[in-house]
């Protein structure tokens, strides 16, 4: 089941299309998908027990891993 993303400035169908294009190797689609989630990344990174910039980068890295992994699971 896919999680609902609050305040996403793209429709669900547009976001799913970005994910599919990202998985097909479209780097621009991947950058756009991550940029759409930057407000959530910023908010979450302020609540984590690490430096804000490090937390944000960790969240971005995991997000990219989730997007590119077709099963939707990380390797951890």
N, C-alpha and C positions, 0 to 999 in steps of 0.2 A: 504494500500500500504506500502511495506517495504522500509525503507530508505536505500540508498546506503552507505556503510561504506568504507571510503577511506583507502587505504593501508592495508587492512586486509590480513594477511599472510595465510589465508585459503580461499578455494573457497566458493562461496555462498552455495553450496550444503553441504560442510563440516560444515559450520557454522550453517546452518539450522538443520543438524543432531545433532550437539552439543546442540542446543536449545531443540530439541525433547527429547534427552536423559536426559537433565537437568530437564525437566518437568516430566519425568518418575521417577525422584528421584536419578539420577546419579550425585553425588556430584563432582566427578572428572571432568565430562563434564562441569558442571557449573563453576568450578574453571578455566578450560581451556578457556571457552568462555570469562570470565571476563579478564583473562590474555591477550587474543588476543587484547582486547580493551584498555589495560593499556596505550599505547602511546596517544590515544585520551583522556583518562581520565586525564592524566598528563597535556596535553595541555589545556584542558578546565578548569581544576582546577586552573591554573595560571591566568585565566581571571575573575574568580568569586570574588565577594566582601566578601570574608571570608578567613581565614587562608587556605593556600594551602592544607595542610594535611586534614583539616576538609572538604574542598570542594571535594577532591578526594574521601574521605570516603562516603560523601553524594552521589556522582555520582555512586560509586560502589553499594551502597545500593539500589538506584533507579533502576540501571541496573538489579540487581538480582531480584528485585520486578517485573520488566517488563518481564524478562525471565520466571520466575515461574508462572506469571499470564497469563493463556492461552489466555485471551482476548486482551493482549497487553496494558492494561491500568492500571494506578496506582490508589490507593485509594484516593489520594488527591482531 
